[in-house]
Amino acid sequence: MRKKEHSGSAAVIGAQLVILFILTVSLCVQSRKAAAENTYAVMEKSGEGSRAGEPEKAGEAGDSQKKKYIHWVEFNVPADVMEKAFRLDMGTVQEEVHFNWVELLAYLGAKYGGDFERFRQADLDAVVEKLKSGAAMEEITKDMKYYAYYREAYGAVLDGMVGYFEQESGNNKVWLRKYGLKVFSPIAKNFPYSDFDDFGASRSYGFKRKHLGHDMMGQVGTPVIAVESGYVEALGWNQYGWRIGIRSFDKKRYYYYAHLRQNYPYQSNLKEGSIVTAGDVIGYLGRTGYSTTENTNNITTPHLHFGIQLIFDESQKEGNNEIWINCYEIVKFLRMNQSETVKVEGTKEWTRVYNMKDPGIPESSERTENLEQPEESEGPTTD
C-alpha cells in the first residue's frame, strides 16, 4: 500500500511540473507580446496629435507636438536566420521579384512576437512563395498588428548592411560594382578571437550594472575595423579605456569600440568628425580602462568591447533612454565578411588591402584617408 501511495504522489508532482512548464512558456510568450504592445502604445501615445483638418482641444497642443518614435528594441534574430534572409535577398537582386531581407525578418519577427526560438523554415518558405506569386509584403502583413514596429526596429539595425558598392578585387585590384554585404566584422581577417554571448552579464567597476556590449577576446594590437561607413562622433579616453564611437550616416546606429591599445589606440589621422568607410582600420585591440588615470592598462584579458546603440530620437543618445542591443548574433553573421589588412612598413599601423567606395557616404563628406602611410611615430612604444 505504501508503494502505491508513493507512486501516486510522484505522478501528481510530475503533472504539476508539466503544468508549471506550460505556464512558464505561455508567460514568456505573453511577456514578449506585452512588451511590443507597450512599446507601440508609447509610440502612438507620444505623437499622433490631432487628425488633419481637426482643431486641437485646449491643453492638447503640447501633446500633439511630441515626436513618435520607438522606445525599446530587443534584437535576437539568430545569425543563421539572418544569413538565410540575406541569401534570398542577394540571390534575387536581378530577378523580377526581389526579396528584401529586412522585410522577411520583420515578417518572421511579427509572426513570432520576436521569439525566434519558434523559427521554422516552412514559415520562411511560405512567405517567399507568396511573394513569388505576386503578393506584396504590404498585402501579406496587413493583418499583422506589429509588422510596422518590427520593420522599423529591425530596419534600424540592418538597413545599412546590404546594397550596391564598388570594391577593388584580385591581384590587379580592379574596381568591380557589387551587390551584397557592405559591412564588416569588427575584427580584421586572419586575426583570431574568441567570444560568447555576454550581453546583460553583471559588471561591477564603478557601479553594479549590466554589460551592454559584446566582448571579443584577442591579441593586443589586432586591427579593429569600422563595421559600417560613418563619421567619428567620439574619440579619446574615459575611465573604461581608449574608445571610438562611430555614427551611421542615417544617424540610427552608433558603433562603440572600447579598451583599445595602450599608447597607440587608433589610427593616427582619426579625429572627431572624420569620415570612415566600412572595412577601414580604425584602431587596435587592447586592455585599457577601469581607471581614471589616462592610458592605463587595468583589464586582465585583452579584448574589444563592441557595442551597437539604436537611436530613433536624439533624446535617446545619452541618458536613461539609451537602447543598446545584443550584437552577439550580428557579430556571428558578420564573420562572413572580414576586412583583409596589411602592416604599413615602418609604422605601428595596419591598413586595408582592398579599398571600397560606399555610395552611402554623402558626396559632400570629406573622407579621412586611412590608407595613407603615416610617418613613424616618436611617441611611447605599444604594450
N, C-alpha and C positions, 0 to 999 in steps of 0.2 A: 504493500500500500504506500509506503513512504516513497518508493521509487516512482510510482505513478504520479504522486503529488509533486515531486521534484521535476519530473518531465513536463508536467502541465505548466508549472510556473515558468520554466525555461521557454516554453512555447509562447507564453504571454509576453515575456520580456522581449523575445525575438520579434513578435508582432509589433510591440511598442517601438522598438528600434527602427523597424521598417517605416512605420508611420512618421516617426521623427525625421527620418532621412527625407521622405517625400515632402514633408512640410518645410524642411530647410531649403531644398531645391526650389520649391514654389516661392518661398520668401525671397531667395536670391533673384529670381526672375522678376518678381514684382518690384523689388527694390530698384532694379535697373530701369524698369518702365516708369517707376515713380520719379527717379532721378531725371529721366528725359522729359517727363511731363512737367516737373518743377522748373527745369531749365527753359522749356518752351513757354511755360506760363510766365516766367520772369521776362522773357523776350517780348511776349505780347503785351504784358502789363507796362513795360517801360518804354513803349514807343509808338503805338499805333496812332494816338492822337484822334482828332475828330475826322470824320469822313469828308471827302471832297464836297464842298458846297454846303456843309452843315456848320452852323455857328457853334463856337465853343461856349460851354457854360462857364459861369463865373467860377474861378478857382481851378479850372482845368487847363488854363493856358500853359502853366508851368509843366504839367504832366505831359502835354502834347509835344513839348519841345525836347523831351528826353529821347535819347537815341535807342534804337532797337539793336541789340547785339547779343551774341551767345555769352553766357557767363560760366559755363562748365563744359569740359570735354574729357571723356575717358576714351583713349585710343588704345585698343587691344587687338587690332587685326593681326593675325599671325603672318609671319614672313612668307610662308608657303602659299597662303591665300592671296597676299599681295602679288606674289610672282605669277600666280595663275591669271589674275586680272590683267596684270601688266603684259603678259604674253598674248592675251586676247586682243588688247589694245594695239600692241606693236604689229601683230600679225595681220591686222585688218586695216592698217592705215591707208592702204591704196585700194581697198575694197569699196563697193557701193555702200555697204553698211559698216561703219567704223565704230567699234566698241570703245567707249570711254571708260578707262579702268576705274576712275574715281566714282563714276555713276554706278558701275557694277558693285563696287564695295559698299557704297551708300545704300543701294537696294538691299544687299545682304544685311547691313547693319540695321536698317529699319525692320527687316523681316525677323531678325533675331533679337531685337531690342538691345543690340550692341554686344550680345553674348555669343562670341564666335566659337565657343565650345560646342555649339549646336550646328556648326557648319556641316553641310552635306554637299558633295559635288553635284548631286542631282539638282539642287536648288540653283546653282550657278548655271548648269547646263540648260535648265528650263527657261531662265530669263534670257539667255543667249539665243535660244530657239525662237522665242517671241520677238526679239529684236530682228533676227534674221527674216522672220516672216513679214516684217514691215511695221510692226508696232513701235511707237515711240516710247521712250522711257517715261515721259510725262503721262502717257496713257496707262502704262503698266503700273505706275505708282500713284495714280490719282486717289486711290482709297487708302493709301499708307499715310497715316496721320503724321508720322515723324520723318518721312523721307527727306523733306526740305531741311530739317535740322541736321540729319546725318550727311546730306550732300554738302552743306556749308561747313560743318565741323571737319569732315574728312577732307574736304577741299582745302581748308586752311592748312592742313598737314601736308597734303600730297600734290596739290595743283601745280606747284612749281617744279615737279620732278621729271616730267615726261614731255617731250616736244622735239621740235627741229633744232639743230645746231650744226656748226661746222667744226671739224676736228682734223688735225694732222694725222696721217696714217702711213704705216710702213717705214722702211729704212730711208726712203726719199722724202718722207714727211709731206706727202701730197695732201692737199686740203680736200676733204670729202664732206658733202652735205648728208647728214644722217637724221634718222628719227629714232628716238629711244630714250634711255635714261640720260639725263643731262645733270645728274647729281652724283656725288661720290661718297665712298666710305670716309669717315674722318681719319682713318689710319692709312698711310701710303702702302702701295703694293709691295709685296716681298718683305714686309716688316711684321714679325709675329706679335700677336697679342692674345690675351685670354679675357673672357668676360662671363658674366652670368646676370640674371635678372635681379638687380639690386634696387630697383625703384621702390621708394617707400620704406627702405631699411632705416633703422634708427641711427642717428648721429648725435654726438654729444658735445663736440667742440663748440665753444661759445655759449650754446644753449641746446637743450634737448629738442630735436627736430627730425623731420623725415628727409631722407635723401631724395632730392627731386631731379636726379640726373642718372647717368649711366657711366660706370667706371670701366675703362678698358686698360688692363694691366699690360705693360710692355717695357721695352728698354729705354733708358734715358737717351734722349736725342732722336728718337723716332720721329720722322716728319709728320706733322699734323696737317690735315687737308681741309680746305674750305668745302663743305658739303654742297652748298648752293651759292650761286653768284649773289653778291650783295655789297653792302658798304659797312665798314668798320664803325660800329657805334660806341664801343667801349674797348679800351686797351690800357693795360697797366697793372698795378699791384693793388690788391686788397688783402685782408687777413687770411683769405683762402688761397692765396698764391698769385702768381702771374696769370693773367687771363685775357682772352679776346672775346668780344661779343660782336657778332655779325648779323645785321638785319637784312631780310629779303627785300627786294625792291617793291613788292606789293605791301610790305610792312606787316604782314601777318605772322611771320616767323622770325624768332630771334634765336640764333645758334650760339651756345655758350661753351667755350673751351677753357678749362682751368687746370691749375697745378703745373703750369708749363716750366720748362727747363730753367734752372738757376743760371744767372749771368747772361744767357743768350736765349730768352724765351720765345721770341718771334722774329720774323723776317725784319731785317734792319731798316727797310724803307717803308714799313707799315706805320700808319698813324691814324688817329680818329678821322673818319671821312674818306679814307682810302677805299677805292673800288677793287673788289677781288672777283675773279672768275672761278666758278666751280672747278675743283681739281687743282687749284693753286696751293702751293705750300705756304702756310701762314705762320706756323710755329713748330715747337718741338716738345715732345712728351717729357715730363719731369716729375718732381715730387715736392714742389714748393708749396708753402702755405701753412695754415694753422699757427700763425704767428702775426703779431702786429709789426714785427721788425721786417722791413722790406728785404726781399731776396733771400729768405730763409728756407732751407730745406728742413721741414719738420714732419714730413709724411713718410712713413716707413716703406711702403710699396710704391714704386714709380707707376703712375697711371695717368691717363687722360680722363678728366671728368667732362663728359659731353652731355649737354642738355638742350632741349628744344622747348621754347616757350611760345604759346599761341597768343596773338594779340588781335582782338576784334575791335577794341576801342583803346585809345591811348591811356585811359584811366586804369587799364589792366597792366601796363608796362611795369610799374613798381608799386608795391604795397600788398595789401591783403587779398587783392582780387587777381593775382597772377595765376596763369594757367600753364603749368608745366606738365608735359605728357610723358608717359613711359615710352622711351625710344629704343628699348631693347630689341623688339621685333623689327623696327626700322633699320637698325644697325645690321641685323642679320640679313635683311633684304638688300642693303646697300653693299654687302660684301661682294656681290656680283660685279661691281664697278669700282675698282680701286685705281687711284691715280699712280702711274709709274713715275718714279723720281730718280734723279742722278745727283751725285755730290758735285758741288761747284768747287773746283780745284782752288786751293789757297785760301779757302774761307771755311766758316763753320756752318754754311748753309747748303740746303738741297733745293733743287728746282724741278718742276715737272718736265717730263720728256716730250709729251705731245700737247701742244697748245690747243686751245678751244676758243671758238667765237660763239658767244651766247647771245642770241637775239633778244633775250630778256633784259639785257643791260641797256638802260636808256642811252640813246645816242649822245645826249648832252653830257653824260657822265665821263669823267676823265679817269680811265683805268690806271690803277697802280701797276707799274711794270715789275711784277715779282720775278720776272725771268731774267732781268739784268744781273750780271755778276757783280756782287758788292765788293768793295775793297776790303782787304784784310783788316779785321777789327784789332784795335790795340787795347781793347778792354780786357777784363779778367777772363781767364780760361773757363771753359764749361766744366761741370762736375762729371 
